[in-house]
Amino acid sequence: MSAADMQKLNVCWNNVYRRVFGTNLWESVKELQLFCNRLDYVRIVHTRKLKFWFGLKLCDNKILYWCSNWLCYNAIFLKLCSEYNTDVGSNYCMNNVYLRFYHIVMDNTV
């Protein structure tokens, strides 16, 4: 999925919050998402990717396990791990993604 597609889907996801809470198009919904203990679409996708990749490490299938070892050198995987300050097998993956989203939202509101 391209970055442009991700952005379009994120806008759609934000519009759901706008519709439910009755906010205007020019108002940010990131604070609403944060206080509802939810993530924006981009962070949801990142979380799912990380959980899938980390799950491969725990897989009993030896082929998938060895494929996951090669995945650790993938640029996309390394970038996600770096962005959320996590590594393979981290128990704090979800927490790190949420904390990153929290810091993005709170830094923009100050």
Phi and psi in degrees as a GROMACS rama.xvg file:
@    title "Ramachandran Plot"
@    xaxis  label "Phi"
@    yaxis  label "Psi"
@TYPE xy
-77.242  163.809  SER-2
-62.6581  -36.1901  ALA-3
-65.3148  -40.4236  ALA-4
-65.0754  -41.2903  ASP-5
-61.5141  -41.5156  MET-6
-64.2805  -42.7047  GLN-7
-62.161  -43.471  LYS-8
-68.1078  -33.0415  LEU-9
-65.3369  -39.5821  ASN-10
-62.4313  -43.8796  VAL-11
-60.631  -44.3592  CYS-12
-61.3147  -42.2855  TRP-13
-64.638  -36.3239  ASN-14
-65.2983  -29.2555  ASN-15
-61.307  -45.7022  VAL-16
-64.7433  -39.6344  TYR-17
-61.3802  -41.214  ARG-18
-67.563  -45.3381  ARG-19
-65.8909  -41.8963  VAL-20
-97.893  -1.3853  PHE-21
68.6845  36.5244  GLY-22
-95.4449  165.774  THR-23
-84.9424  161.85  ASN-24
-62.5915  -31.0871  LEU-25
-84.3887  -5.44017  TRP-26
-91.1841  136.601  GLU-27
-72.8199  141.483  SER-28
-108.049  5.24419  VAL-29
-60.3296  -38.3858  LYS-30
-64.7356  -41.2224  GLU-31
-59.7277  -45.4427  LEU-32
-60.5716  -44.7792  GLN-33
-61.3559  -48.4572  LEU-34
-73.8971  -16.6602  PHE-35
-88.1788  4.47514  CYS-36
60.6401  40.493  ASN-37
-124.508  162.165  ARG-38
-106.589  162.012  LEU-39
-76.6997  170.96  ASP-40
-61.4186  -41.13  TYR-41
-59.9155  -45.2964  VAL-42
-68.9764  -31.5991  ARG-43
-62.9892  -45.9283  ILE-44
-63.3141  -43.5455  VAL-45
-61.853  -41.324  HIS-46
-61.7569  -44.3935  THR-47
-64.0884  -40.168  ARG-48
-62.3234  -48.4581  LYS-49
-63.442  -42.2157  LEU-50
-63.7475  -39.7156  LYS-51
-63.6714  -48.6547  PHE-52
-64.6331  -40.3471  TRP-53
-68.705  -33.9332  PHE-54
-63.9504  -32.111  GLY-55
-61.0177  -34.6942  LEU-56
-65.2589  -25.5745  LYS-57
-95.7487  -0.381787  LEU-58
-70.1945  141.199  CYS-59
-76.5966  -19.5417  ASP-60
-72.7605  120.16  ASN-61
-65.8521  -34.3503  LYS-62
-65.1733  -47.5314  ILE-63
-64.6004  -36.9818  LEU-64
-61.7358  -45.8567  TYR-65
-70.0466  -33.7945  TRP-66
-62.8395  -38.3846  CYS-67
-65.945  -30.5642  SER-68
-64.6162  -38.1632  ASN-69
-70.0113  -33.3659  TRP-70
-61.7117  -28.7574  LEU-71
-59.5844  -16.3762  CYS-72
-101.268  2.33973  TYR-73
-72.3941  135.717  ASN-74
-62.0645  -39.8253  ALA-75
-64.8926  -44.5096  ILE-76
-61.7038  -46.5813  PHE-77
-63.386  -36.9668  LEU-78
-65.6305  -43.7224  LYS-79
-63.3631  -44.6384  LEU-80
-60.5661  -40.349  CYS-81
-67.3283  -43.5851  SER-82
-61.4342  -36.2863  GLU-83
-105.778  11.4618  TYR-84
50.7511  52.3237  ASN-85
-134.705  170.268  THR-86
-140.54  178.985  ASP-87
-62.3213  128.699  VAL-88
83.0191  8.13978  GLY-89
-67.1056  133.963  SER-90
-81.3281  -5.19183  ASN-91
-107.912  18.3537  TYR-92
-55.0613  -55.7076  CYS-93
-61.5397  -42.7272  MET-94
-62.1389  -42.2265  ASN-95
-65.3998  -39.0958  ASN-96
-65.3886  -44.6792  VAL-97
-63.7636  -42.3587  TYR-98
-62.7843  -38.7626  LEU-99
-63.1335  -44.4811  ARG-100
-61.9341  -42.7991  PHE-101
-57.5901  -46.5301  TYR-102
-67.3132  -35.3376  HIS-103
-63.9684  -46.4421  ILE-104
-66.2361  -47.6953  VAL-105
-70.2374  -32.5951  MET-106
-68.3587  -29.5255  ASP-107
-83.3872  -16.5176  ASN-108
-92.0805  -13.824  THR-109
